[in-house]
Amino acid sequence: MKYSALRWGILALGLGLIVVGRSWAQNQWMDSVLPPDHLLENLSWLDDEGKVESKGLFDFEDIRGLGQKDLVLVYRQSVPVNELDKPHNQTFVICFYDPQQQKYVKSFQDEGGAIRWIKLVKDADQKTPFLFLQRDDLNGNQVLKGFAYIGGAMKQVLDASAAQVFVKFSSGFQGTQIFCSSKETPKDKDGAEHIFVWNEAKGHFAEDKPSGAVGWSGTSIEVATAPVVGAKAPAGEKPSSPVVAAKVSHPSANGWWNDPIDPRAETQRLKTDIVPGLIQKGQIAVLGQKAKAFFTELQKEGKTNADINPLRAIYYAAVASTLLDMGNKKDAAYYLKTAFSYQADNADALAVKAKLK
């Protein structure tokens, strides 16, 4: 039995509670927003007291600060009932209502590990609300992300991670402040390992208290566009280009890598983040698709085999290393041989060969 078989019954009950005037429009997103064989999951909202409560399978919030109700939901891929409790990824989605099409249109999404909570923060001095979420990643860490509607699109304005992330939000004459700790929920700024405050000039949350606490990474980012392919601003709104530092990268619309693409940096991410996570989940086919798409993109950008083959060797060596760590010597030897076929003196492959003996 597939969980998706229950999905429509649950959705029908939820949709029956919505105002009749918009019921037709809201019914549309069941087919246009949710991919085939995917299901909705409960939204977990963080309240001002730090407690997490569920608001059902979807919610309507003024994400853009325009006095309109934007659709917020989280979905996952459908699985058999006996696999429901296994770790899984979730996709967070925001949809804006398009009056011309008379339906909600997917305008933003963020993919990753399971979401622990979501919070919408409305600062009196900031017209646009901030939307935060905390989710798990594929390496056993927790990630704190922040987003805001800037220049006609949702932008990521905060990205911080640690083995554990405890957060307290504070609003006052200094604006929104985010107190973070990897040990316990900080009562105030004195108990925080990191404090993030909104930097209007740069358009993102910046470090206000660099404590040097170990275990933290990616403590702040420049404004980065994270659009859904084909998404358009609602009727009546004209997107404007945000001011972004020239060297700042942003998520690619064509794959998991960033644009402009940095071959070495993205290969390192493939090696350390994507390969171990997907192999441990048994998704070797998905991993192969991601790697193939990446190397194909490099070819499209004019990279030659001489440029790409060392990167392929690093990738296959990473696969071999992960399999070897899991005790699968036979498959590890196969992928190691493949790595050497692309670069006979690859350092990563030689290191795995030493371990395989």
C-alpha positions as CSV (number, residue, x, y, z in Angstrom):
1,M,0.0,0.0,0.0
2,K,1.4,3.4,-1.0
3,Y,1.0,6.4,1.4
4,S,0.0,8.4,-1.7
5,A,-3.3,6.5,-1.7
6,L,-4.2,8.3,1.6
7,R,-3.0,11.6,0.3
8,W,-6.1,12.6,-1.7
9,G,-8.5,11.8,1.2
10,I,-6.5,13.9,3.6
11,L,-6.3,16.7,1.1
12,A,-10.0,16.6,0.5
13,L,-10.7,17.0,4.2
14,G,-8.2,19.9,4.5
15,L,-9.5,21.7,1.4
16,G,-13.1,21.5,2.8
17,L,-12.1,23.9,5.5
18,I,-11.0,26.7,3.1
19,V,-13.1,29.6,2.2
20,V,-15.5,28.7,-0.6
21,G,-14.5,31.8,-2.7
22,R,-11.0,30.4,-3.3
23,S,-11.7,26.7,-3.2
24,W,-11.5,26.3,-7.0
25,A,-8.1,28.1,-7.2
26,Q,-6.7,26.1,-4.2
27,N,-7.7,22.8,-5.7
28,Q,-5.5,23.5,-8.6
29,W,-2.2,23.3,-6.7
30,M,-2.8,19.6,-5.9
31,D,-1.9,18.8,-9.5
32,S,0.3,21.8,-10.5
33,V,2.4,22.1,-7.3
34,L,2.8,18.6,-6.1
35,P,4.9,16.3,-8.3
36,P,3.5,12.9,-9.1
37,D,3.7,10.3,-6.3
38,H,4.5,12.9,-3.6
39,L,2.6,13.6,-0.4
40,L,2.1,16.5,1.9
41,E,3.5,16.6,5.4
42,N,2.5,18.5,8.5
43,L,3.9,22.0,8.9
44,S,5.7,22.5,12.2
45,W,5.7,26.2,13.2
46,L,7.9,27.6,16.0
47,D,6.0,30.0,18.3
48,D,7.4,33.0,20.3
49,E,7.9,30.7,23.3
50,G,10.1,28.3,21.4
51,K,7.5,25.6,21.2
52,V,6.8,23.7,18.0
53,E,3.2,23.2,16.9
54,S,1.5,21.8,13.8
55,K,-0.8,23.8,11.7
56,G,-1.9,21.0,9.4
57,L,-0.8,20.0,5.9
58,F,-0.7,23.6,4.5
59,D,-1.0,27.2,5.6
60,F,-1.6,30.7,4.2
61,E,0.8,33.4,5.4
62,D,1.7,36.9,4.2
63,I,5.3,35.9,3.3
64,R,5.9,39.0,1.1
65,G,4.5,41.7,3.4
66,L,1.9,42.7,0.8
67,G,-1.2,41.9,2.7
68,Q,-1.8,38.8,0.7
69,K,-2.1,35.1,1.6
70,D,0.7,33.0,0.2
71,L,0.5,29.3,0.3
72,V,3.1,27.4,2.3
73,L,3.6,23.6,2.3
74,V,6.1,20.8,2.7
75,Y,6.1,17.6,0.8
76,R,8.1,14.4,0.5
77,Q,8.3,11.5,-2.0
78,S,5.7,8.8,-1.4
79,V,6.9,5.5,0.0
80,P,5.3,2.2,1.2
81,V,3.7,2.5,4.7
82,N,6.4,0.3,6.3
83,E,9.0,2.9,5.3
84,L,7.2,6.0,6.6
85,D,9.4,6.3,9.7
86,K,12.7,6.1,7.9
87,P,14.8,9.3,7.4
88,H,13.8,11.2,4.3
89,N,14.2,14.5,2.5
90,Q,11.6,17.2,2.4
91,T,10.8,20.0,0.0
92,F,9.6,23.4,1.4
93,V,7.5,25.3,-1.1
94,I,6.0,28.8,-1.2
95,C,3.3,29.6,-3.8
96,F,2.0,33.0,-4.8
97,Y,-1.6,33.5,-6.0
98,D,-1.8,34.6,-9.7
99,P,-5.1,36.5,-10.3
100,Q,-4.7,36.2,-14.0
101,Q,-4.4,32.4,-13.9
102,Q,-6.7,32.3,-10.9
103,K,-4.5,29.8,-9.1
104,Y,-1.5,29.4,-6.8
105,V,1.8,29.1,-8.7
106,K,4.9,27.5,-7.2
107,S,7.4,30.4,-6.8
108,F,10.1,29.1,-4.5
109,Q,11.3,25.8,-3.1
110,D,14.1,24.6,-0.8
111,E,15.1,21.0,-0.6
112,G,17.0,19.1,2.0
113,G,16.7,16.9,5.1
114,A,13.7,16.7,7.4
115,I,12.4,20.1,8.6
116,R,12.3,20.6,12.3
117,W,10.4,23.9,12.4
118,I,9.4,27.0,10.4
119,K,9.0,30.6,11.7
120,L,7.8,33.8,10.1
121,V,9.3,36.9,11.8
122,K,7.7,40.3,11.2
123,D,10.0,43.1,12.2
124,A,8.4,46.5,12.8
125,D,11.2,48.3,10.9
126,Q,11.3,45.8,8.0
127,K,8.5,45.8,5.5
128,T,9.3,42.3,4.3
129,P,8.9,39.5,6.8
130,F,11.8,37.0,7.4
131,L,11.0,33.3,7.0
132,F,13.3,30.9,8.9
133,L,13.4,27.1,8.9
134,Q,15.6,24.6,10.6
135,R,16.3,21.3,8.9
136,D,18.6,18.3,9.1
137,D,21.3,17.8,6.5
138,L,22.7,14.5,5.1
139,N,25.7,14.6,7.4
140,G,24.1,14.5,10.8
141,N,24.1,18.3,11.3
142,Q,21.3,20.8,11.6
143,V,21.0,23.8,9.3
144,L,19.4,27.2,10.0
145,K,18.2,29.0,6.9
146,G,16.6,32.4,6.4
147,F,14.7,33.8,3.4
148,A,13.0,37.1,2.4
149,Y,11.1,38.5,-0.5
150,I,13.5,40.9,-2.2
151,G,13.5,42.4,-5.7
152,G,10.5,40.4,-6.8
153,A,11.7,36.9,-5.7
154,M,12.5,34.9,-2.6
155,K,16.2,35.2,-1.6
156,Q,18.2,33.3,0.9
157,V,19.6,35.7,3.5
158,L,21.0,33.3,6.2
159,D,22.7,29.9,6.2
160,A,24.3,28.5,9.4
161,S,24.9,24.9,10.5
162,A,26.3,22.9,13.4
163,A,25.8,19.5,15.0
164,Q,22.9,21.0,16.9
165,V,21.3,24.4,16.5
166,F,19.3,26.1,19.3
167,V,17.7,29.4,18.4
168,K,16.1,32.3,20.1
169,F,14.7,35.3,18.2
170,S,14.7,38.8,19.6
171,S,13.0,42.0,18.2
172,G,13.7,45.4,19.6
173,F,15.2,48.8,18.8
174,Q,18.1,47.0,17.1
175,G,15.7,45.1,14.8
176,T,15.6,41.3,14.5
177,Q,18.4,39.5,16.3
178,I,19.0,35.8,16.2
179,F,20.8,34.2,19.1
180,C,22.3,30.8,18.3
181,S,24.0,28.1,20.3
182,S,25.0,24.5,19.7
183,K,24.4,23.5,23.4
184,E,21.0,24.9,24.5
185,T,18.5,27.6,23.7
186,P,20.2,30.8,24.7
187,K,18.3,33.0,27.1
188,D,19.9,36.2,25.8
189,K,22.9,37.4,23.8
190,D,25.3,36.5,26.6
191,G,24.4,32.9,26.3
192,A,24.7,32.8,22.5
193,E,27.7,31.5,20.5
194,H,26.6,33.4,17.5
195,I,24.4,36.5,17.0
196,F,23.0,37.4,13.6
197,V,21.5,40.8,12.8
198,W,20.0,42.2,9.6
199,N,22.4,44.1,7.4
200,E,20.2,46.3,5.1
201,A,23.1,47.5,3.0
202,K,24.2,43.9,2.1
203,G,20.8,42.4,2.1
204,H,21.5,39.5,4.4
205,F,22.0,38.6,8.1
206,A,25.5,39.2,9.2
207,E,27.6,38.0,12.2
208,D,27.3,40.4,15.1
209,K,29.1,38.2,17.6
210,P,32.0,36.1,16.1
211,S,32.7,34.0,19.1
212,G,34.9,31.5,17.3
213,A,32.8,28.6,18.6
214,V,33.9,25.4,17.0
215,G,31.6,23.2,14.9
216,W,29.8,26.1,13.1
217,S,30.0,26.7,9.3
218,G,28.5,28.9,6.7
219,T,27.5,31.5,9.3
220,S,26.3,34.1,6.8
221,I,25.9,34.4,3.0
222,E,25.4,37.1,0.5
223,V,21.9,37.6,-1.0
224,A,21.4,34.6,-3.4
225,T,18.5,34.0,-5.7
226,A,16.8,30.6,-5.3
227,P,14.0,30.6,-7.9
228,V,11.9,27.8,-9.2
229,V,12.4,27.3,-12.9
230,G,9.8,29.1,-14.9
231,A,8.4,31.0,-11.9
232,K,7.1,34.5,-12.6
233,A,6.3,37.4,-10.3
234,P,2.5,37.8,-9.7
235,A,0.6,40.1,-12.0
236,G,1.1,43.7,-11.1
237,E,4.6,43.2,-9.7
238,K,7.8,43.9,-11.7
239,P,10.8,42.0,-10.4
240,S,13.9,44.1,-10.0
241,S,17.5,42.9,-10.0
242,P,18.9,42.8,-6.5
243,V,22.4,44.3,-5.9
244,V,24.6,41.2,-5.5
245,A,28.4,41.1,-5.2
246,A,30.0,40.1,-8.5
247,K,31.7,37.0,-7.1
248,V,28.7,35.7,-5.1
249,S,27.4,32.4,-6.5
250,H,23.8,31.3,-6.4
251,P,21.9,28.0,-6.8
252,S,21.8,26.9,-10.4
253,A,18.4,26.5,-12.1
254,N,19.8,23.5,-13.9
255,G,21.2,21.3,-11.1
256,W,22.5,21.0,-7.6
257,W,25.7,23.1,-8.2
258,N,26.1,26.9,-8.0
259,D,26.4,29.4,-10.7
260,P,28.9,30.6,-11.8
261,I,30.1,27.0,-11.5
262,D,33.5,26.4,-9.8
263,P,34.5,22.9,-11.0
264,R,36.9,22.2,-8.1
265,A,34.7,23.5,-5.4
266,E,31.6,21.6,-6.7
267,T,33.6,18.4,-7.1
268,Q,34.6,18.7,-3.5
269,R,31.0,19.2,-2.5
270,L,30.1,16.1,-4.6
271,K,32.8,14.2,-2.9
272,T,32.2,15.2,0.8
273,D,28.4,15.8,0.9
274,I,26.5,14.2,-1.9
275,V,28.4,10.9,-2.4
276,P,28.3,9.8,1.3
277,G,24.7,10.9,1.9
278,L,23.2,9.2,-1.1
279,I,25.2,6.0,-0.8
280,Q,24.3,5.6,2.8
281,K,20.7,6.0,1.8
282,G,21.1,3.3,-0.9
283,Q,20.4,5.8,-3.7
284,I,23.3,4.9,-6.0
285,A,21.2,5.4,-9.1
286,V,20.3,9.0,-8.0
287,L,23.9,9.7,-7.2
288,G,24.9,8.6,-10.7
289,Q,22.3,10.9,-12.3
290,K,23.6,13.9,-10.2
291,A,27.2,13.2,-11.2
292,K,26.4,12.7,-14.8
293,A,24.4,15.9,-15.0
294,F,27.3,17.8,-13.3
295,F,30.0,16.5,-15.8
296,T,27.6,17.1,-18.7
297,E,27.2,20.7,-17.5
298,L,31.0,21.2,-17.5
299,Q,31.2,19.9,-21.1
300,K,28.5,22.4,-22.1
301,E,30.7,25.2,-20.6
302,G,33.5,24.1,-22.9
303,K,35.6,22.1,-20.5
304,T,37.7,19.3,-22.2
305,N,38.2,15.7,-21.1
306,A,41.6,16.8,-19.9
307,D,39.8,19.2,-17.5
308,I,37.0,16.9,-16.5
309,N,38.7,13.5,-16.2
310,P,40.6,14.4,-12.9
311,L,37.3,15.5,-11.4
312,R,35.7,12.2,-12.5
313,A,38.5,10.3,-10.9
314,I,37.9,12.2,-7.6
315,Y,34.2,11.4,-7.8
316,Y,34.7,7.7,-8.4
317,A,37.4,7.5,-5.7
318,A,34.9,9.0,-3.3
319,V,32.3,6.4,-4.2
320,A,34.9,3.7,-3.7
321,S,36.0,5.1,-0.4
322,T,32.4,5.4,1.0
323,L,31.7,1.8,-0.1
324,L,34.9,0.6,1.5
325,D,34.0,2.3,4.8
326,M,30.7,0.5,4.7
327,G,32.5,-2.9,4.3
328,N,31.6,-3.3,0.6
329,K,35.1,-4.2,-0.8
330,K,33.9,-5.8,-4.0
331,D,32.0,-2.7,-5.3
332,A,34.7,-0.4,-3.9
333,A,37.3,-2.2,-6.0
334,Y,35.1,-1.7,-9.1
335,Y,34.7,2.0,-8.6
336,L,38.3,2.4,-7.7
337,K,39.3,0.8,-11.0
338,T,37.0,3.3,-12.8
339,A,38.7,6.2,-11.0
340,F,42.1,5.0,-12.2
341,S,40.8,4.7,-15.7
342,Y,40.2,8.5,-15.7
343,Q,43.5,9.4,-14.0
344,A,46.2,6.9,-13.2
345,D,47.9,9.0,-10.6
346,N,44.9,10.5,-8.9
347,A,45.8,11.2,-5.2
348,D,42.3,10.3,-3.9
349,A,42.3,7.0,-5.8
350,L,45.7,6.1,-4.6
351,A,44.6,6.8,-1.0
352,V,41.7,4.4,-1.4
353,K,43.9,1.8,-3.0
354,A,46.1,1.9,0.1
355,K,43.1,1.3,2.3
356,L,41.8,-1.5,0.1
357,K,44.9,-3.7,0.6
